[in-house]
Structure formats: structure tokens, C-alpha cells
Amino acid sequence: MFILNKSKIIQTLLKASIIYSIIRIIIQFVFQHDDLYYFLYYYISNDFSWIFSTLILPLVIAISIGQNIKSILLTNLGKLFLPILLVLTIVGCGLNKYYWGYYFKRPSLFAEVKDANEIISITMLEKKYDEEQFKILSNSISSNNYYNISDLYELNFKRAFMVFENLPNRGNLSDYKEIANDKNLKLSPKEISQLQKLVINSSFVKNTMEGKKMVSNGYDIQVIEFVTSKERYSTYVSTTDDSIRHRKPILEFDNRFFLVSIEGGEVSNDHYPFIELLIKDNKIIKKQKYFFDVAGMETTEYSFFAPFLEIVGIFISIVLFGIYKLTIILKKRWLQNRYKY
């Protein structure tokens, strides 16, 4: 009984592998309309939408169909295609991780940023190539930088601002442009020094910034100080002179965080790293990274091409299966002719 069930499971998987890839290419074409696939893939607030639509949903449908359809042809094709699919997925995801910094999808922002209910300060810093000290850039932020976000691929420092724009009635999040341009709402020299030690001494940052061809240790850094609360406020609040002077939250809060976003120098031709660190109580509690290109290689990621490569794999399987069947037919005819005479 176990052997029979095991055999059925294997047959289902073989058939499902073909159906899975066909569904994925259909979804890819459907999502190409109005750049929906591109939006879901680079959107910074929810990984699950893309993962469910392009991986989980096709797999569930494929297994369901595979269980209820009887096809010797699909089963035989699956014997050839399933190994190809596994190799494509493992190699493709591995190369994607090596070059872009993630297996499937660019990571979305930390959940704590999405739970923010008040911004305390926004500070831009830089670390030049030949200097160790972080330098504050008081005039580097312009509200024009945050309007008309049209290219999700190049968001980087704007990732958090896009979240804030989607939460216009919570706390003072909609005032992020004014906060960014307020010279009083900046980190103190002591805080910058503490931050500098954390970043410079972080092996995660050091390893990410190591160049493959062109080594550069210059950073552009954005620090957003914010607070979160278990209760999400929907009431708009405006900063007061006292809160600005002391960077004091107006709303009650449970936790205070620093989102540190770091854009490094070129690590290979037109290839740049971007790091996000979440700091609480002078400790890095979360970290993530990805790489981006500024010319030539943008969006050339495995997830975009995987459905097309899988269809190519199906055609290769059909060709190999055809050659196999043709070989058997020719061999039978040869044997028949041999014994005939």
C-alpha cells in the first residue's frame, strides 16, 4: 500500500512539474500588463504577494491537476523535465544570490518600519573614501527627491518614504519631507559617533562592501529615527517647538528605532550594494542587503527569466523524449528486419 501511494506521489510530482511551469509562464504574461509583475517584485511592503502569485499558487494548482489527470505522456515528460527544473532552480537561485544578494525577491522593508507611528528625525551622512569619520549633510535632502516615484528598482533611500506615503494619517509620517529638511531634527555628534562604530565594526557591512573588481569604501548613509506603538494611531500630529528641540516623541510609544540605509561605492562594473540595518538600544537587531546596477544589468534577475527558461526546459524534454521514442522505433524495426532475413 505504501509503495502504491509512493508511486502515485512520484507520478503526481512528475506531471505537476510540467503543469507548474506552464502556469508560471501564463502568470508572467498576465502580470506583464501594466508592469504588475515588476511592481509586486520590487514593492517594498509585502513579499508574500509575489511569492504566493508566482510560486505557491502555481504549485498548488499544478499538484491538484496532477492528482486528477491521467497522462502517461506527461508522466514520461516529467521524468526528463523534473531534473531539469530542479537544476535550473538551484543554479539560478544560487547565481541570483551571488550577484543580487537574494535568492528570489529583493527583501521588503523591516516590519518595524511599517509599524512606525511617528518620525523623530531624518539625517543624511556620508563617509568619504579616504576618511573614517561620518559627515552630516545638512543640505543634501530636498523634498523634490520624494515626489513622483516612478521606478521601484531605484528606490533605495526612498523605500521608507514610500511606506510613509501609504500611511498618510498615522502620526506625523506624512511630514517626512519637512522633517528631513529641518536642520534641528538631526542626530547629535554623540549619536553619530555611536552609529559610526556600529557600522564600521559590523562584519556584515564590511563583507558586503568588499569589491569584486573595484574596491570602494565610501558610503552614503540615511538614518531615520522613529518610534512604534502597539496601538496604531490614525490621528495626525504636528511637531511642537519643544519636540523639535529635544527630538521628543509626541505620541506614546513602546520602542524607538533607527533605520540605517547605506549605499556603498561601486564593487564591480556599475554594480552597487545597498544595506539596511535596524538599530535599537545601540545594537543591530536586523540586517539585510541587496545589490543594484545602474547600467546594463538592471532587472536581469533569475526570477524574471525563470518561467521562460522553464518553458525552454519543457521543449528540451519533448525533444529528448522524441529522440528516445524514435530510437526505440528504429531499434525495433532494425531487429524485425534482422530476424526476418
LINJODA-V472345 format. One record per residue. N is the residue number from 1. RES is the residue in one letter. SS is DSSP state (~ for helix, > for strand, _ for the rest). Layout:
N;RES;SS
N;RES;SS
//
This chain:
1;M;_
2;F;~
3;I;~
4;L;~
5;N;~
6;K;~
7;S;~
8;K;~
9;I;~
10;I;~
11;Q;~
12;T;~
13;L;~
14;L;~
15;K;~
16;A;~
17;S;~
18;I;~
19;I;~
20;Y;~
21;S;~
22;I;~
23;I;~
24;R;~
25;I;~
26;I;~
27;I;~
28;Q;~
29;F;~
30;V;~
31;F;~
32;Q;~
33;H;~
34;D;~
35;D;~
36;L;~
37;Y;~
38;Y;~
39;F;~
40;L;~
41;Y;~
42;Y;~
43;Y;_
44;I;_
45;S;_
46;N;_
47;D;_
48;F;~
49;S;~
50;W;~
51;I;~
52;F;~
53;S;~
54;T;~
55;L;~
56;I;~
57;L;~
58;P;~
59;L;~
60;V;~
61;I;~
62;A;~
63;I;~
64;S;~
65;I;~
66;G;~
67;Q;~
68;N;~
69;I;_
70;K;_
71;S;_
72;I;~
73;L;~
74;L;~
75;T;~
76;N;~
77;L;~
78;G;~
79;K;~
80;L;~
81;F;~
82;L;~
83;P;~
84;I;~
85;L;~
86;L;~
87;V;~
88;L;~
89;T;~
90;I;~
91;V;~
92;G;~
93;C;~
94;G;~
95;L;~
96;N;~
97;K;~
98;Y;~
99;Y;~
100;W;~
101;G;_
102;Y;_
103;Y;_
104;F;_
105;K;_
106;R;_
107;P;_
108;S;_
109;L;_
110;F;_
111;A;~
112;E;~
113;V;~
114;K;~
115;D;_
116;A;>
117;N;>
118;E;>
119;I;>
120;I;>
121;S;>
122;I;>
123;T;>
124;M;>
125;L;>
126;E;>
127;K;>
128;K;_
129;Y;_
130;D;_
131;E;_
132;E;_
133;Q;_
134;F;_
135;K;>
136;I;>
137;L;_
138;S;_
139;N;_
140;S;_
141;I;_
142;S;_
143;S;~
144;N;~
145;N;~
146;Y;~
147;Y;_
148;N;_
149;I;_
150;S;_
151;D;_
152;L;~
153;Y;~
154;E;~
155;L;_
156;N;~
157;F;~
158;K;~
159;R;~
160;A;~
161;F;~
162;M;~
163;V;~
164;F;~
165;E;~
166;N;_
167;L;_
168;P;_
169;N;_
170;R;_
171;G;>
172;N;_
173;L;~
174;S;~
175;D;~
176;Y;~
177;K;~
178;E;~
179;I;~
180;A;~
181;N;~
182;D;_
183;K;_
184;N;_
185;L;_
186;K;_
187;L;_
188;S;_
189;P;~
190;K;~
191;E;~
192;I;~
193;S;~
194;Q;~
195;L;~
196;Q;~
197;K;~
198;L;~
199;V;~
200;I;~
201;N;~
202;S;_
203;S;~
204;F;~
205;V;~
206;K;~
207;N;~
208;T;~
209;M;~
210;E;_
211;G;_
212;K;_
213;K;_
214;M;_
215;V;_
216;S;_
217;N;_
218;G;_
219;Y;>
220;D;>
221;I;>
222;Q;>
223;V;>
224;I;>
225;E;>
226;F;>
227;V;>
228;T;>
229;S;_
230;K;_
231;E;_
232;R;_
233;Y;_
234;S;_
235;T;_
236;Y;>
237;V;_
238;S;_
239;T;_
240;T;_
241;D;~
242;D;~
243;S;~
244;I;~
245;R;~
246;H;~
247;R;_
248;K;_
249;P;_
250;I;_
251;L;_
252;E;_
253;F;_
254;D;_
255;N;>
256;R;>
257;F;>
258;F;>
259;L;>
260;V;>
261;S;>
262;I;>
263;E;>
264;G;>
265;G;>
266;E;>
267;V;>
268;S;>
269;N;_
270;D;_
271;H;>
272;Y;>
273;P;>
274;F;>
275;I;>
276;E;>
277;L;>
278;L;>
279;I;>
280;K;>
281;D;_
282;N;_
283;K;>
284;I;>
285;I;>
286;K;>
287;K;>
288;Q;>
289;K;>
290;Y;>
291;F;>
292;F;>
293;D;>
294;V;_
295;A;_
296;G;_
297;M;_
298;E;_
299;T;_
300;T;_
301;E;_
302;Y;~
303;S;~
304;F;~
305;F;~
306;A;~
307;P;~
308;F;~
309;L;~
310;E;~
311;I;~
312;V;~
313;G;~
314;I;~
315;F;~
316;I;~
317;S;~
318;I;~
319;V;~
320;L;~
321;F;~
322;G;~
323;I;~
324;Y;~
325;K;~
326;L;~
327;T;~
328;I;~
329;I;~
330;L;~
331;K;~
332;K;~
333;R;~
334;W;~
335;L;~
336;Q;~
337;N;~
338;R;~
339;Y;~
340;K;~
341;Y;_
//
